[in-house]
């Protein structure tokens, strides 16, 4: 995986997380407004799956940061770029 792919993946999973949270919140508001006594297993499943999406985003973000750090270290590891210490 390249750094560009890691960045794109982290952004995509971040968008999925935002949409997941928005859908869960909208579903909860609609459930309360329409019928508060109704049991809605799909809504509970949506809320229960939210930590999975959050963990996926956190892992994608960690991979992105690792790739950026390796790329930065590879650029700064070139000895021709450094001046000798005084």
Secondary structure, 3 states (H helix, E strand, C coil): CCHHHHHHHHHHHHHHHHHHHHHHHHHHHHHHHHCCCCCCHHHHHHHHHHHHHHHHHHHHHHHHHHHHHHHHHHHHCCHHHCCCCC
